[in-house]
């Protein structure tokens, strides 16, 4: 019997690679003009107008407590749709789509001991690298209580 496989979009934040389930990704865009929205958390950069839809955008570096980085030609906004909630996240770059067997994904418990553990589903072994898998629902749960 063949092992269960899933596809993940792999993106970079600094020197680390992260992944998220491709099923939740609707589109990957180059950086767009972001309109700041007052009184939102620091990790919410603002909103974008994407083909007539107003979409909130999160700075994933800030959300995960990483230092800020200037945008460049590789910077992307990944647009997600989770249970009809559409939002974008800014990442340093998008590197590939990776197909992983469920058996290659290990729990992050015991590896990571800080508050970011809430946002991590696990760590995947792919060839000679490790990819940290992000839990998007937990990442936006403070903004959208019904996902908690």
Buried (B, 14 or more C-beta within 10 A) or exposed (E): EEEEEBEBBBBBBEEBBBBBBBEBBBEBBEBEEBEEEEEBEEBBBBBBEBEEEEBBBBBBBBBBEBEEEEEEEEBBBBBBBBEEBBBBBBBBBBBEEBEBBEEBBBEBEEEBEEEBBEBBBBBBBBEEEEBBBBBBBBBBBEBBEEBE
